[in-house]
Amino acid sequence: MEFSSPENPNEIFRCDLIWLTPYWNCTFGEGCKGIGKDLAEYGWHSESASYHDKADEARVASATKRLPKNLWQNVDVARKNGKSISQS
C-alpha cells in the first residue's frame, strides 16, 4: 500500500498490508503476541521487514549505503560482522 503523508504530500509511505492490519495490539506494556497463528517467541517485531522481490531487496540494500550512521543503531557491529540485510 502506498500513500502520501498528510503533513507533506511529497513524502510517500510504502507499507506492507500485513504490517498495517494485524489484529494484535503492539503495546510494550501488554507485550506483542505477533501476527501468526502460533504465538511468536519475540512477537511481531521479531519478523522485521520482508521484501516483495529481489528488486525490492536490492533497493533497500542500496538505501542502507546512504543511511547516516547516527540513524542506524548497530551499523558498526553489522558491518564488522559482515551481516547482511538479506533474508537469505
Beta strands, then each sheet from edge to edge (+ up, - down):
strand 1: 2-4
strand 2: 12-14
sheet 1: 1+ 2-
end
